[in-house]
Amino acid sequence: MADEAVDKAAPPLPPKGSLISDQALYLTQISLYRNTIAFGGTRNPSTVWQSMTYNQATTMAYYRELEEKDSDVANCLDSLKMSVTKRQRSVAPANDKDSRAVDTMEFIEAQLAAVDFDAVLDCILDAAGYGFSVQELMFDVSAGQASLTGIDDCPQELFLFGDRFRPQVGPLQLLESPWASSGAEVPENKFLITTYRKRGRDRMGRPLLKEVFWDSWFKRNVLRFWLKFAEKGPGTAVVRYADSSDPEQKQLAADLAQSIVDGTAVGVPANFQIELELLKTARAQDPAVYQKLKEHHQYSIARRILGETLTSFGNEGGTGSKAQGDVHADTFDSRSMSLCSAVEKVVNLQLVAPLVLWNFGPDAPMPVWSLDKKQKQDLLQRINIDATAQRMGKKIPVGYMNTTYQIPLAQGEDAEDPNDVLVPNAAAPNVAITDQARASFSEGKDQAAGELKQFDALFADLAAKSRRVMKARIGELAAEARPAVVK
């Protein structure tokens, strides 16, 4: 996979120390202070969208604010990340027969164990939200070789792949500050660079935070109107003052109006005047409108980031079915698989390969770092197929079961011997595992659906009977009332 694309010529040793200065990090921190105000104080969403589209200096600050202030966006991004970081990781040798292949594998394992690679993976996966991510690699090159000593995440604000407002298709540039329009080229083998879904050679990628911007904006404004609606619950208090009133009297009237809305006991002057009709009238708008709008944008955010909503919100308005849930889960799994493959390429091409070339030379067998992309459902389906094939006469080696399903070897079994095969158990029931799981799920689901159907039928019957009884009773009352009117 990764080793096929590796240039066998060893790159120059990376420079010692960090290329990211404390001053650059400080300026990045200063640029984020504006986020204490909603969207940096920018209330016009078109201005924010324009900044994101043009890749202005404020773009990354807007992305960070969007993630930090919208819990739905943050939760979906975390779910997408964890679908990758929670998987088992391993380093496999190029082959099992060559001692050099085992040596390079053990070397890479030791290098990755020396750093907090869980945190590194989390930072690499920021590329999905922000379009790209950059981590600086720290090496000890004192012995003429390169030993990994640390991997530090870097703010995306400090990097471009070409002058600002130009196509971002060139080498990595390090900016002196987040507001700079161009920077100095740096050796890319000093950094891990991850681009999410590159299109048109754009190394800035396609950030998910930009794609959910409008849904997040509308959702947050719906919440703002919803809060206003809650504040207007008691109605609008209007206290009158004379046209000739001085500013102090006008302020007193405003304070009295606020006290009427907020308090339960209020003292007023003798000539106090208030608009009672406005006080009695609260907004007639159904608050469920705000709830529906908010949920609509929540679902849209989840679909855009995860490709599904049923596992994020239970179901959409209670309408989710098992079949729909399966489709959503498959979409999410496909996105997770795609992200796993992208991370594997980054680690193998930009970290594993240079380390092996620097320390073992261009002829060394290249190990492969990988994530476990097997899914439980896939294994259930696969063991069902394997069991059927065995019943048809296919011999299944013990080593295959050990590798595929992680089933420990019993005493006397040899995973390396292809002739050591499983012996079918003729007395075992001929039931597929997936069928058992599906039957168990369907039984509970069908029972619940049947009970709900019975309840609906009973409720409809009672409603029909009650309408007939009420109609008859109304007729009786009308008949009794007519003679009284005549008299």
JOZI-V232694 format. One record per pair of residues at least 4 apart in sequence whose C-alpha atoms are under 8 Angstrom apart, sorted by the first residue. I is the first residue (numbers start at 1). J is the second residue. D is the distance in Angstrom with one decimal. If there is no record, write none. Layout:
BEGIN
<<I & J & D> <I & J & D>>
END
This chain:
BEGIN
<<1 & 5 & 7.6> <2 & 6 & 6.8> <2 & 344 & 7.9> <2 & 345 & 5.8> <2 & 348 & 5.8> <2 & 349 & 6.0> <2 & 368 & 7.2> <3 & 348 & 7.4> <3 & 349 & 7.3> <3 & 353 & 7.4> <3 & 366 & 6.2> <3 & 367 & 7.9> <3 & 368 & 7.4> <5 & 349 & 7.7> <6 & 349 & 6.4> <6 & 353 & 6.8> <8 & 357 & 7.4> <8 & 362 & 5.0> <8 & 363 & 7.5> <9 & 357 & 7.5> <9 & 362 & 5.9> <10 & 354 & 7.0> <10 & 357 & 5.1> <10 & 358 & 6.1> <10 & 361 & 6.9> <10 & 362 & 6.3> <11 & 189 & 7.8> <11 & 354 & 7.1> <11 & 357 & 7.7> <11 & 358 & 7.5> <13 & 141 & 7.4> <13 & 145 & 7.4> <13 & 146 & 6.9> <13 & 358 & 7.2> <14 & 139 & 7.4> <14 & 141 & 7.8> <14 & 146 & 7.8> <14 & 187 & 7.5> <14 & 189 & 6.7> <14 & 190 & 5.8> <15 & 190 & 7.4> <16 & 138 & 7.3> <16 & 139 & 6.4> <16 & 140 & 7.0> <16 & 141 & 6.8> <17 & 138 & 6.4> <17 & 139 & 7.4> <18 & 136 & 7.5> <18 & 138 & 6.9> <20 & 24 & 6.7> <20 & 25 & 7.4> <20 & 154 & 7.9> <21 & 25 & 6.6> <22 & 26 & 6.1> <23 & 27 & 6.2> <24 & 28 & 6.3> <24 & 158 & 7.5> <24 & 176 & 5.9> <24 & 177 & 5.5> <24 & 178 & 7.9> <25 & 29 & 6.3> <25 & 155 & 7.8> <26 & 30 & 6.3> <27 & 31 & 6.3> <27 & 177 & 6.0> <27 & 178 & 7.0> <28 & 32 & 6.6> <28 & 155 & 7.5> <28 & 157 & 7.0> <28 & 158 & 7.7> <28 & 177 & 6.9> <28 & 178 & 6.0> <29 & 33 & 6.8> <30 & 34 & 7.9> <31 & 61 & 7.2> <31 & 178 & 7.4> <32 & 61 & 5.9> <34 & 39 & 7.9> <34 & 40 & 4.8> <34 & 41 & 7.3> <35 & 39 & 6.0> <35 & 40 & 4.7> <35 & 41 & 7.7> <35 & 61 & 7.3> <35 & 62 & 7.8> <35 & 65 & 6.1> <36 & 40 & 7.0> <37 & 41 & 5.1> <38 & 42 & 6.9> <38 & 43 & 7.5> <39 & 43 & 7.1> <39 & 48 & 7.7> <39 & 62 & 6.3> <39 & 65 & 6.8> <39 & 66 & 8.0> <40 & 62 & 7.6> <42 & 47 & 7.4> <42 & 48 & 7.1> <44 & 48 & 6.9> <45 & 49 & 6.1> <45 & 217 & 7.5> <46 & 50 & 6.0> <47 & 51 & 6.3> <48 & 52 & 6.4> <48 & 62 & 7.5> <49 & 53 & 6.1> <49 & 213 & 7.9> <50 & 54 & 6.0> <51 & 55 & 5.9> <51 & 56 & 5.2> <51 & 57 & 7.9> <51 & 58 & 6.7> <51 & 59 & 5.8> <52 & 56 & 6.6> <52 & 58 & 7.8> <52 & 59 & 4.9> <52 & 62 & 7.9> <52 & 210 & 7.0> <54 & 165 & 6.6> <55 & 59 & 5.8> <55 & 164 & 7.4> <55 & 165 & 6.9> <56 & 164 & 7.6> <56 & 165 & 7.8> <57 & 157 & 7.3> <57 & 178 & 6.1> <57 & 179 & 5.1> <57 & 180 & 7.6> <58 & 62 & 6.3> <58 & 179 & 8.0> <59 & 63 & 6.4> <60 & 64 & 6.2> <60 & 130 & 7.4> <60 & 156 & 7.0> <60 & 157 & 6.0> <61 & 65 & 6.2> <61 & 157 & 8.0> <62 & 66 & 6.1> <63 & 67 & 6.4> <63 & 130 & 6.9> <63 & 209 & 6.0> <63 & 210 & 7.2> <64 & 68 & 6.1> <65 & 69 & 5.8> <66 & 70 & 5.9> <66 & 73 & 7.6> <66 & 209 & 7.2> <66 & 213 & 7.6> <66 & 216 & 7.8> <67 & 71 & 7.3> <67 & 73 & 6.0> <67 & 74 & 5.1> <67 & 209 & 7.5> <68 & 74 & 6.8> <70 & 74 & 6.3> <70 & 216 & 7.0> <71 & 75 & 5.9> <72 & 76 & 6.2> <72 & 298 & 6.7> <72 & 301 & 7.4> <72 & 302 & 7.7> <73 & 77 & 6.2> <73 & 209 & 7.9> <73 & 212 & 7.9> <73 & 216 & 7.7> <73 & 301 & 6.7> <73 & 302 & 7.7> <74 & 78 & 6.1> <75 & 79 & 6.1> <76 & 80 & 6.3> <76 & 301 & 7.9> <76 & 302 & 6.2> <76 & 305 & 6.4> <76 & 306 & 6.6> <76 & 312 & 8.0> <77 & 81 & 6.2> <77 & 129 & 7.0> <77 & 305 & 6.9> <77 & 306 & 8.0> <78 & 82 & 6.0> <79 & 83 & 6.2> <79 & 306 & 8.0> <80 & 84 & 7.1> <80 & 305 & 7.6> <80 & 306 & 6.5> <80 & 336 & 6.8> <81 & 85 & 6.2> <81 & 122 & 6.8> <81 & 125 & 6.2> <82 & 86 & 5.6> <83 & 87 & 7.1> <83 & 336 & 6.2> <84 & 336 & 6.5> <84 & 339 & 7.4> <84 & 340 & 6.1> <84 & 371 & 8.0> <85 & 118 & 7.0> <85 & 121 & 6.7> <85 & 122 & 7.0> <87 & 371 & 6.3> <87 & 372 & 5.8> <87 & 373 & 7.5> <88 & 371 & 5.9> <88 & 372 & 5.3> <89 & 369 & 7.4> <89 & 370 & 5.8> <89 & 371 & 4.6> <89 & 372 & 6.2> <90 & 369 & 5.8> <90 & 370 & 5.6> <90 & 371 & 6.6> <90 & 372 & 7.9> <91 & 105 & 6.3> <91 & 108 & 7.6> <91 & 109 & 6.7> <91 & 367 & 6.6> <91 & 368 & 5.5> <91 & 369 & 4.4> <91 & 370 & 6.4> <92 & 105 & 6.4> <92 & 367 & 5.6> <92 & 368 & 5.3> <92 & 369 & 6.5> <92 & 370 & 7.9> <93 & 101 & 5.3> <93 & 102 & 5.6> <93 & 104 & 7.4> <93 & 105 & 5.2> <93 & 365 & 7.7> <93 & 366 & 7.1> <93 & 367 & 4.5> <93 & 368 & 6.5> <94 & 101 & 5.7> <94 & 102 & 8.0> <94 & 365 & 5.6> <94 & 366 & 5.6> <94 & 367 & 5.0> <94 & 368 & 7.1> <95 & 101 & 6.2> <95 & 102 & 7.8> <95 & 365 & 8.0> <96 & 101 & 7.2> <96 & 102 & 7.0> <97 & 101 & 7.9> <98 & 102 & 6.8> <99 & 103 & 6.2> <100 & 104 & 6.2> <100 & 364 & 6.9> <100 & 365 & 6.8> <101 & 105 & 6.2> <101 & 364 & 7.2> <101 & 365 & 5.1> <101 & 366 & 7.0> <101 & 367 & 6.9> <102 & 106 & 6.2> <103 & 107 & 6.1> <104 & 108 & 6.3> <104 & 356 & 6.8> <104 & 360 & 7.7> <104 & 364 & 7.6> <104 & 365 & 7.2> <104 & 366 & 7.1> <104 & 367 & 6.6> <105 & 109 & 6.3> <105 & 366 & 7.9> <105 & 367 & 5.4> <105 & 368 & 8.0> <106 & 110 & 6.2> <107 & 111 & 6.2> <108 & 112 & 6.2> <108 & 352 & 6.7> <108 & 355 & 7.8> <108 & 356 & 7.8> <108 & 367 & 7.9> <109 & 113 & 6.1> <110 & 114 & 6.3> <111 & 115 & 7.3> <111 & 147 & 7.3> <111 & 148 & 6.0> <112 & 116 & 7.8> <112 & 117 & 6.5> <113 & 117 & 7.3> <114 & 148 & 7.7> <114 & 149 & 7.0> <114 & 150 & 7.8> <115 & 149 & 7.0> <115 & 150 & 5.7> <115 & 151 & 7.1> <116 & 120 & 6.5> <117 & 121 & 6.1> <118 & 122 & 6.4> <119 & 123 & 6.4> <120 & 124 & 6.2> <120 & 135 & 8.0> <120 & 151 & 6.9> <120 & 152 & 7.8> <120 & 153 & 7.4> <121 & 125 & 6.2> <122 & 126 & 6.8> <123 & 127 & 7.9> <123 & 133 & 7.2> <123 & 135 & 7.7> <123 & 153 & 6.4> <124 & 133 & 5.8> <124 & 134 & 7.2> <124 & 135 & 7.5> <124 & 194 & 6.6> <124 & 343 & 7.6> <125 & 129 & 7.9> <125 & 133 & 7.5> <125 & 343 & 7.8> <126 & 130 & 6.1> <126 & 131 & 7.8> <126 & 132 & 7.1> <126 & 133 & 6.0> <127 & 131 & 4.8> <127 & 132 & 3.9> <127 & 133 & 4.7> <127 & 194 & 6.1> <127 & 195 & 6.0> <127 & 196 & 5.5> <127 & 207 & 7.3> <128 & 132 & 7.0> <128 & 195 & 8.0> <128 & 196 & 5.4> <128 & 206 & 7.8> <128 & 207 & 6.0> <128 & 208 & 6.1> <129 & 207 & 5.0> <129 & 208 & 4.7> <129 & 209 & 5.2> <130 & 206 & 7.7> <130 & 207 & 4.6> <130 & 208 & 6.7> <130 & 209 & 6.3> <131 & 195 & 6.0> <131 & 196 & 5.2> <131 & 197 & 7.8> <131 & 204 & 5.5> <131 & 205 & 4.3> <131 & 206 & 4.9> <131 & 207 & 3.8> <131 & 208 & 7.1> <132 & 156 & 7.5> <132 & 193 & 7.2> <132 & 194 & 5.3> <132 & 195 & 4.4> <132 & 196 & 5.8> <132 & 203 & 7.4> <132 & 204 & 5.6> <132 & 205 & 5.9> <132 & 207 & 7.6> <133 & 154 & 7.7> <133 & 155 & 8.0> <133 & 156 & 6.3> <133 & 192 & 7.9> <133 & 193 & 5.9> <133 & 194 & 5.3> <133 & 195 & 6.8> <134 & 153 & 6.4> <134 & 154 & 5.6> <134 & 155 & 7.4> <134 & 156 & 6.7> <134 & 191 & 6.5> <134 & 192 & 5.6> <134 & 193 & 4.8> <134 & 194 & 6.6> <135 & 151 & 6.3> <135 & 152 & 5.4> <135 & 153 & 4.3> <135 & 154 & 5.4> <135 & 191 & 5.5> <135 & 192 & 5.1> <135 & 193 & 6.8> <136 & 151 & 5.7> <136 & 152 & 5.1> <136 & 153 & 6.3> <136 & 154 & 6.8> <136 & 190 & 6.0> <136 & 191 & 4.5> <136 & 192 & 6.4> <137 & 148 & 7.3> <137 & 149 & 7.9> <137 & 150 & 6.2> <137 & 151 & 4.7> <137 & 152 & 6.6> <137 & 190 & 5.4> <137 & 191 & 5.5> <137 & 192 & 7.2> <138 & 148 & 6.0> <138 & 149 & 5.4> <138 & 150 & 4.9> <138 & 151 & 6.0> <138 & 152 & 7.7> <138 & 190 & 7.6> <139 & 146 & 5.8> <139 & 147 & 5.3> <139 & 148 & 4.6> <139 & 149 & 5.3> <139 & 150 & 7.1> <140 & 145 & 7.7> <140 & 146 & 5.6> <140 & 147 & 5.0> <140 & 148 & 6.5> <140 & 149 & 6.5> <141 & 145 & 5.3> <141 & 146 & 4.7> <141 & 147 & 6.6> <142 & 146 & 7.9> <145 & 358 & 5.9> <145 & 359 & 5.6> <146 & 355 & 6.8> <146 & 358 & 6.2> <146 & 359 & 6.6> <147 & 355 & 7.6> <154 & 158 & 7.7> <155 & 159 & 7.9> <157 & 177 & 7.9> <157 & 178 & 5.1> <158 & 174 & 5.9> <158 & 175 & 5.0> <158 & 176 & 7.1> <158 & 177 & 6.3> <158 & 178 & 5.3> <159 & 172 & 6.8> <159 & 173 & 5.5> <159 & 174 & 4.9> <159 & 175 & 5.8> <159 & 183 & 7.8> <160 & 164 & 7.1> <160 & 168 & 6.9> <160 & 172 & 6.1> <160 & 173 & 5.2> <160 & 174 & 6.9> <160 & 175 & 7.5> <160 & 182 & 7.3> <160 & 183 & 7.5> <160 & 204 & 7.9> <161 & 167 & 7.9> <161 & 168 & 4.6> <161 & 169 & 5.8> <161 & 170 & 4.9> <161 & 171 & 5.4> <161 & 172 & 4.9> <161 & 173 & 5.7> <161 & 203 & 6.8> <161 & 204 & 7.6> <162 & 166 & 6.2> <162 & 167 & 6.5> <162 & 168 & 5.0> <162 & 169 & 6.6> <162 & 170 & 5.4> <162 & 171 & 7.1> <162 & 172 & 7.6> <162 & 173 & 6.9> <162 & 182 & 7.1> <163 & 167 & 7.8> <163 & 168 & 7.6> <163 & 181 & 5.9> <163 & 182 & 4.8> <163 & 183 & 7.6> <164 & 168 & 7.9> <164 & 181 & 5.0> <164 & 182 & 6.3> <167 & 202 & 6.9> <168 & 201 & 7.7> <168 & 202 & 5.2> <168 & 203 & 5.8> <168 & 204 & 6.6> <169 & 201 & 5.7> <169 & 202 & 5.3> <169 & 203 & 5.7> <170 & 203 & 8.0> <171 & 185 & 6.7> <171 & 186 & 8.0> <171 & 188 & 7.7> <172 & 185 & 5.8> <172 & 186 & 6.2> <172 & 187 & 7.8> <172 & 188 & 6.6> <173 & 182 & 7.3> <173 & 183 & 5.1> <173 & 184 & 5.1> <173 & 185 & 4.4> <173 & 186 & 6.1> <174 & 183 & 5.1> <174 & 184 & 5.4> <174 & 185 & 6.3> <174 & 186 & 6.6> <175 & 180 & 6.1> <175 & 181 & 7.9> <175 & 182 & 6.4> <175 & 183 & 4.3> <175 & 184 & 6.7> <176 & 180 & 6.7> <176 & 183 & 6.7> <186 & 190 & 7.9> <187 & 191 & 7.7> <188 & 192 & 7.6> <188 & 193 & 8.0> <189 & 350 & 6.7> <189 & 354 & 7.5> <191 & 350 & 7.9> <192 & 346 & 7.2> <192 & 347 & 7.8> <192 & 350 & 6.1> <192 & 351 & 7.3> <193 & 346 & 7.3> <193 & 350 & 8.0> <194 & 343 & 7.7> <194 & 346 & 6.5> <195 & 203 & 5.9> <195 & 204 & 6.4> <195 & 205 & 5.3> <196 & 204 & 7.9> <196 & 205 & 5.0> <196 & 206 & 6.1> <196 & 207 & 7.1> <197 & 205 & 5.6> <197 & 206 & 6.0> <198 & 202 & 5.8> <198 & 203 & 6.1> <198 & 204 & 7.3> <198 & 205 & 4.6> <198 & 206 & 6.6> <199 & 205 & 6.8> <199 & 206 & 7.7> <206 & 210 & 7.9> <207 & 211 & 6.8> <208 & 212 & 6.4> <208 & 304 & 7.7> <208 & 305 & 6.5> <209 & 213 & 6.2> <211 & 304 & 7.5> <212 & 216 & 6.1> <212 & 301 & 5.8> <212 & 304 & 7.0> <212 & 305 & 8.0> <213 & 217 & 6.0> <214 & 218 & 6.1> <215 & 219 & 6.0> <215 & 297 & 5.3> <215 & 298 & 7.7> <215 & 300 & 7.0> <215 & 301 & 6.6> <216 & 220 & 6.1> <216 & 297 & 7.0> <216 & 301 & 7.5> <217 & 221 & 6.3> <218 & 222 & 6.0> <218 & 297 & 7.5> <219 & 223 & 6.4> <219 & 293 & 7.2> <219 & 294 & 5.3> <219 & 297 & 5.9> <219 & 298 & 7.6> <220 & 224 & 6.3> <221 & 225 & 6.3> <222 & 226 & 6.0> <222 & 290 & 6.2> <222 & 293 & 7.1> <222 & 294 & 6.4> <223 & 227 & 6.2> <223 & 290 & 7.4> <223 & 294 & 7.3> <224 & 228 & 6.4> <225 & 229 & 6.2> <225 & 290 & 7.9> <226 & 230 & 6.3> <226 & 287 & 7.3> <226 & 290 & 6.1> <227 & 231 & 6.3> <228 & 232 & 6.3> <229 & 233 & 6.5> <229 & 283 & 7.3> <229 & 287 & 7.7> <232 & 236 & 6.7> <232 & 282 & 6.4> <232 & 283 & 6.9> <233 & 282 & 5.7> <233 & 283 & 7.1> <234 & 261 & 6.4> <234 & 279 & 7.1> <234 & 280 & 7.5> <234 & 281 & 7.9> <234 & 282 & 6.1> <235 & 261 & 7.7> <235 & 278 & 6.4> <235 & 279 & 4.8> <235 & 280 & 6.0> <235 & 281 & 5.3> <235 & 282 & 4.2> <235 & 283 & 7.1> <236 & 261 & 7.6> <236 & 278 & 5.5> <236 & 279 & 5.0> <236 & 280 & 7.9> <236 & 281 & 7.4> <236 & 282 & 7.2> <237 & 257 & 5.1> <237 & 258 & 7.2> <237 & 260 & 6.8> <237 & 261 & 6.5> <237 & 274 & 7.4> <237 & 275 & 7.1> <237 & 276 & 7.9> <237 & 278 & 6.6> <237 & 279 & 5.1> <238 & 257 & 5.9> <238 & 274 & 5.7> <238 & 275 & 5.5> <238 & 278 & 7.2> <238 & 279 & 7.4> <239 & 253 & 5.6> <239 & 254 & 6.9> <239 & 256 & 7.2> <239 & 257 & 5.8> <239 & 272 & 7.6> <239 & 273 & 5.9> <239 & 274 & 4.6> <239 & 275 & 6.7> <240 & 253 & 6.8> <240 & 272 & 7.8> <240 & 273 & 5.6> <240 & 274 & 6.1> <240 & 275 & 7.8> <241 & 245 & 6.5> <241 & 249 & 7.3> <241 & 250 & 6.5> <241 & 253 & 6.7> <241 & 273 & 7.9> <245 & 249 & 5.8> <245 & 250 & 6.5> <246 & 250 & 6.4> <247 & 251 & 6.1> <248 & 252 & 6.2> <249 & 253 & 6.3> <250 & 254 & 6.4> <251 & 255 & 6.1> <252 & 256 & 6.1> <253 & 257 & 6.3> <254 & 258 & 6.3> <255 & 259 & 6.1> <256 & 260 & 6.3> <256 & 266 & 7.8> <256 & 268 & 7.4> <257 & 261 & 6.6> <258 & 262 & 6.1> <259 & 263 & 5.3> <259 & 266 & 6.6> <260 & 264 & 7.3> <260 & 265 & 7.9> <260 & 266 & 6.6> <268 & 272 & 6.2> <275 & 279 & 6.6> <276 & 280 & 6.2> <277 & 281 & 6.2> <278 & 282 & 7.7> <285 & 289 & 7.8> <287 & 291 & 6.8> <288 & 292 & 6.1> <289 & 293 & 6.3> <290 & 294 & 6.1> <291 & 295 & 6.2> <292 & 296 & 6.1> <293 & 297 & 6.5> <294 & 298 & 6.2> <295 & 299 & 6.1> <296 & 300 & 6.3> <297 & 301 & 6.1> <298 & 302 & 6.3> <299 & 303 & 6.1> <299 & 309 & 5.9> <299 & 313 & 7.8> <299 & 316 & 7.3> <300 & 304 & 6.2> <301 & 305 & 6.3> <302 & 306 & 5.5> <302 & 307 & 6.7> <302 & 308 & 6.1> <302 & 309 & 5.6> <302 & 312 & 7.1> <303 & 307 & 4.2> <303 & 308 & 4.6> <303 & 309 & 5.8> <304 & 308 & 7.9> <306 & 331 & 7.8> <306 & 332 & 5.4> <306 & 335 & 7.3> <307 & 328 & 6.5> <307 & 331 & 5.6> <307 & 332 & 5.3> <307 & 335 & 7.5> <308 & 312 & 7.5> <308 & 328 & 4.5> <308 & 329 & 6.7> <308 & 331 & 6.8> <308 & 332 & 6.2> <309 & 313 & 5.9> <309 & 314 & 7.5> <309 & 315 & 6.6> <309 & 316 & 7.0> <309 & 328 & 7.0> <310 & 314 & 4.9> <310 & 315 & 4.4> <310 & 316 & 6.6> <310 & 320 & 6.6> <310 & 325 & 5.9> <310 & 328 & 6.9> <311 & 315 & 7.2> <311 & 325 & 7.6> <311 & 329 & 7.6> <314 & 318 & 7.7> <314 & 320 & 7.8> <315 & 319 & 6.2> <315 & 320 & 4.8> <316 & 320 & 6.0> <320 & 324 & 6.2> <320 & 325 & 6.7> <321 & 325 & 6.0> <322 & 326 & 6.1> <323 & 327 & 6.4> <324 & 328 & 6.3> <325 & 329 & 6.0> <326 & 330 & 6.1> <327 & 331 & 6.3> <328 & 332 & 6.3> <329 & 333 & 6.1> <330 & 334 & 6.1> <331 & 335 & 6.4> <332 & 336 & 6.2> <333 & 337 & 6.0> <334 & 338 & 6.2> <335 & 339 & 6.2> <336 & 340 & 6.1> <337 & 341 & 6.3> <337 & 373 & 6.6> <338 & 342 & 6.4> <339 & 343 & 6.2> <340 & 344 & 6.2> <340 & 371 & 6.7> <340 & 373 & 7.5> <341 & 345 & 6.4> <342 & 346 & 6.4> <343 & 347 & 6.2> <344 & 348 & 6.0> <344 & 369 & 6.6> <344 & 370 & 5.7> <344 & 371 & 7.1> <345 & 349 & 5.8> <345 & 350 & 8.0> <346 & 350 & 5.6> <346 & 351 & 7.4> <347 & 351 & 5.1> <347 & 352 & 6.2> <347 & 369 & 7.2> <348 & 352 & 4.8> <348 & 353 & 5.9> <348 & 368 & 6.4> <348 & 369 & 6.1> <349 & 353 & 5.4> <349 & 354 & 7.6> <350 & 354 & 6.5> <351 & 355 & 6.3> <352 & 356 & 6.3> <352 & 367 & 7.6> <352 & 368 & 7.7> <352 & 369 & 7.6> <353 & 357 & 6.1> <353 & 366 & 6.9> <354 & 358 & 6.0> <355 & 359 & 6.1> <356 & 360 & 5.4> <356 & 361 & 6.8> <356 & 362 & 8.0> <356 & 364 & 7.2> <356 & 366 & 7.0> <357 & 361 & 4.6> <357 & 362 & 5.3> <357 & 364 & 7.4> <360 & 364 & 5.8> <374 & 378 & 6.8> <374 & 379 & 7.3> <375 & 379 & 6.4> <376 & 380 & 6.3> <377 & 381 & 6.3> <378 & 382 & 6.0> <379 & 383 & 6.0> <379 & 405 & 7.4> <380 & 384 & 6.3> <380 & 433 & 6.6> <380 & 434 & 6.0> <381 & 385 & 6.4> <381 & 433 & 7.9> <381 & 434 & 6.3> <382 & 386 & 6.1> <383 & 387 & 6.0> <383 & 433 & 7.8> <384 & 388 & 6.3> <384 & 432 & 5.6> <384 & 433 & 6.2> <384 & 434 & 6.9> <385 & 389 & 6.1> <386 & 390 & 6.1> <387 & 391 & 6.3> <388 & 392 & 6.4> <389 & 393 & 6.6> <389 & 394 & 5.4> <390 & 394 & 4.6> <390 & 395 & 6.2> <390 & 396 & 6.9> <390 & 424 & 7.2> <391 & 424 & 7.5> <395 & 421 & 6.2> <395 & 422 & 7.0> <396 & 400 & 6.9> <396 & 401 & 7.7> <396 & 421 & 5.4> <396 & 422 & 5.8> <397 & 401 & 6.9> <397 & 415 & 7.7> <397 & 417 & 7.9> <397 & 418 & 5.8> <397 & 419 & 6.8> <397 & 420 & 5.7> <397 & 421 & 4.0> <397 & 422 & 6.0> <398 & 402 & 6.3> <398 & 409 & 7.8> <398 & 413 & 7.1> <398 & 414 & 7.1> <398 & 415 & 5.8> <398 & 418 & 7.8> <398 & 420 & 5.9> <398 & 421 & 5.2> <398 & 422 & 5.9> <399 & 403 & 6.1> <399 & 414 & 7.0> <399 & 415 & 3.8> <399 & 416 & 6.3> <399 & 417 & 7.5> <399 & 418 & 7.5> <399 & 420 & 8.0> <400 & 404 & 5.9> <400 & 415 & 7.5> <401 & 405 & 5.6> <401 & 406 & 7.0> <401 & 407 & 6.4> <402 & 406 & 4.8> <402 & 407 & 4.7> <402 & 408 & 6.1> <402 & 409 & 6.7> <402 & 415 & 7.2> <403 & 407 & 7.5> <409 & 413 & 5.9> <409 & 414 & 7.5> <409 & 415 & 7.6> <413 & 420 & 6.9> <414 & 420 & 6.5> <415 & 420 & 7.5> <431 & 435 & 7.2> <431 & 436 & 7.3> <432 & 436 & 6.4> <433 & 437 & 6.3> <434 & 438 & 6.0> <435 & 439 & 5.9> <436 & 440 & 6.1> <437 & 441 & 6.2> <438 & 442 & 6.0> <439 & 443 & 5.9> <440 & 444 & 6.7> <441 & 445 & 6.2> <442 & 446 & 5.7> <443 & 447 & 6.1> <444 & 448 & 6.2> <445 & 449 & 6.1> <446 & 450 & 6.0> <447 & 451 & 6.3> <448 & 452 & 6.2> <449 & 453 & 6.1> <450 & 454 & 6.2> <451 & 455 & 6.2> <452 & 456 & 6.2> <453 & 457 & 6.2> <454 & 458 & 6.1> <455 & 459 & 6.0> <456 & 460 & 6.1> <457 & 461 & 6.2> <458 & 462 & 6.2> <459 & 463 & 6.1> <460 & 464 & 6.2> <461 & 465 & 6.3> <462 & 466 & 6.0> <463 & 467 & 6.2> <464 & 468 & 6.5> <465 & 469 & 6.2> <466 & 470 & 6.0> <467 & 471 & 6.0> <468 & 472 & 6.2> <469 & 473 & 6.2> <470 & 474 & 6.1> <471 & 475 & 6.3> <472 & 476 & 6.4> <473 & 477 & 6.3> <474 & 478 & 6.1> <475 & 479 & 6.2> <476 & 480 & 6.3> <477 & 481 & 6.2> <478 & 482 & 6.4> <479 & 483 & 7.7> <480 & 484 & 7.4> <481 & 485 & 6.6> <482 & 486 & 6.5> <483 & 487 & 6.3>>
END
